[in-house]
Structure formats: C-alpha cells, structure tokens
C-alpha cells in the first residue's frame, strides 16, 4: 500500500459514497456478529474507521490498524470525539513486533485489493488469531472490466479459499453479499464476504 497516497486522501476519504458502502457492508456483517461471544476485533487496513468504529458496539475491544498515519489520525479523532473507550489505533509495524497480540476476529475490508502479494498478507492475520478465531474478508469479485496498474482487478473466491486452506485455516466459506453500481473504479461490481476459521 502506498502510504503517501492514503495520507493525502485521509481528510477527504469519508465521501458520501464510501460512507454508504460502509453501511451496506456493516448490514451484511451484522448477522455474523450478533450471536457470537467474540471479545476482540482487529480491523486491519482500517482507513478512517468507517467499519471498525461502528463495530465497537459488537466487541469488548477493537484495534484499528493502518499503514497510513494520517488515516489513523482521522480514526483517532472520531474515537475521541465520540467518547469511545474500547477502541485503539496502531501501525502494522507495531503489530508485527507484538507476537503475543491475539484477537478473536480480524477484518480485512477492501484491503487485499491494494496489496500486491496476496499470499503473504493472508498469512499475517493467522498468527494474530486466537484458536478458532475468524478472519473476515470483504472485497471485490474478479472484474475483467477493471484495469489499474496498482490494484488487483478483484479476486476469484476459489483462489482465495485455496490459499487460506493451505495456510492452515480449518474452514473457509464465502458468498457474494452486495451488487453495487459504479463502485469499483467506476464500474458495477460484486462484493464478497469470506470467513476463514483458524
């Protein structure tokens, strides 16, 4: 992820379209969170906290992690201004140094898109999940209409499922959760939710 690009975008990141998309994703995540006993969540690649901050009501502790310090500044402002006591922010380098940091759930929402090496980034959460912890991935399905030198054109679910199974996840399931207009590089696109249990 190119930090400088996201640093530059941070203060203008929360557009009406992004806020609306986040609400749609939260609506789809809801059924998977309401009847669980998970105490902790890591929102990895959290951006300005459009998902992680609302999810504070579902968890005892929420950690928001992003490579962009400017995005984390915006997230921290929201946390402080809303008086949220169960959320903190951290950088990926801090997380990498703390091998003892374990959580019940890890969320990667529209993050894989920006990471060139999909296999490596998917190995990272495994080490920070508690036994039976769950990795929740939200991203775009493969879209041949999209072409950009710095992002993936979406993903084939069977490819991701194969990688996650190889890493060691016990169960992996996925389904398409949203069909949105002009949401992916100005193209119509489908979003999936993939859940992998350690």
N, C-alpha and C positions, 0 to 999 in steps of 0.2 A: 504494500500500500504506500503510495507516495504521500508522505506526511504533509509536505508543503501545500499540496492541492487541497487537502482536507482542512488544514489550518486556515487557508484563505477562505474556504466555504463556511466555516463554523458559524459565524454570526448571522449568515443568511440561509443556513441549512434548513431551518424549520419552515419550509414553504407550505402553503395550504395543501398541495398535492401530497407532499411527504407526510404531513400530519394525518391526512385522510387515509393514506395507505397503511400507516402505522395502526390506526384504529381498526381497519379491516383485518390486519394480521392479528391484533390483540383479540378480536372477536373469535377468530379461528383457534387461537391458542387456548382460550378460556376453558373449553371442555377438558383439555388435557391437564389443567392445573387445579381445578376446583376440588376434585375429590382425591387429592394427594396429600401426603404428610411431609413433603419436601420442606426443608427449613432454609435452604440457601440456594441462591442463583448467581451465576456469573454470566453477565451479558458481555460477551467478547466481541469487540468491534462495535461498541455501543453507540458511537456517534454522540449526539447530544442527549441521548437517553430517552428517545421517543417511545421505545418499548420498555426498557429497563425500569424507568421511573414509575410508570403506571403499574408495573408488576410488583412493586414494593408492597402492595396490599395483599399479595398472594404468598409472600415469603417473610421469614423471620429476618433474614439478611440478604441484601442484594449488593453485589460488587459490579461496578461498571468499569470496563477496561477498554481502552482505545489507544491507538498509536499516535493520535493527534492530541497534543496538549491543549490546543485551542478548543477542540470538541469537548474535552474533559472540563475545561473552564466553564463552558456553557452548561454542561450537565451539573457541575457543582453549584452554579448559580441557581438552577432550578431546584436542586436538593435543598439548598439553604433558604431560598425564598418561599418554598412550600413547607418548610419545617419538617422535612423527612428525616427521621432519626435512624432508620435501618438501611441506609444506602451509603456506600463509599465509592471513591474512584481510585483507579490505579493504572499504571502503564504496563504493557506486555513485558517489558524488561524486569519490572518489579515482580511480576507473576512468575516469570521464568526462574528467578532467583529463589523463590519460596517453594521448595519442593513439597513442603508439608501442607500447602494450601489445597484443601479438598472441599468440593461442594456437591450438593445433590443434583442440581441441574445446570447445564451450560447451554446458553442460547447463542447461536450464530445466525443473525438475520441480515441477509443481503451483504454478507462478508466474503464468502467464498469467491464471489464474483470478481473481487479485486486482488485476490492472492494468486500469483502465477502457479505456485506449486501446491496443488490441491491435496496431494497425499501427505505432505509434511504438515500442513496446517490442521489436517484432520487427526493426526497423531497427537498433537499438542493437548487438546482437551481431555483425551483419555487418561493422561497422567494426573489430571486435577479433578477427576470424578471419584466420588466415593463408590464402593461396591454397590452394584445395582443402580448407580446414578444414571441419569439420562442426558444425552446430547440431543438438543432440538435444533434443527437446521431449517431455516426458511430462505428460499432463494428462487431464482427463475429457472423454469424448464428450458431445455435447449431450444434456441430460436435462431434458425438459419438466416432470418432477415436482419439480425443484428450483426454489425461488424465494427469492431473498435480495437485498436492496437494494444490497449492497456487493460481490457477486461475480458473475461470469458463471455461466450455467447450463450450462457446458461449451461444447464447440466442434464445429462441423462440419468434418471433415477437408478437404473440398474448399475451404472458405472460407480456411483457414489455408494450404493449398497455393497457392492463387491469390495471396494476399498475399506469400508468400515468393518466388514466381516473379517477381512484379512488382518486389520489392526487388532481385532480381538473382541469386538462387541458381541454380546450373546444374541441379541435380537435386533433386527433392523426392519422398520416398516415405514412406508411413505405413501403419500397421496397428494393429488393436486387440490389445493384449498381455495384458490382465487383465480378468476379470469378478469384481467383489468385492461382498460383501454389506454393506449399510448403511455404505458408506464415504464417501458424498458427501451431506453434510447429512442423514445418517441414511437415505439411500436407496441401493438397489442401484445400481451404476454400472459402466460400462466405462471403462478407461483405454487411451489410445493412445500409441504411440511414433512420432514423426515425425522423420525425418532429412533435413536440407537441407544440400547441399554447395555451398560457395562456388565 
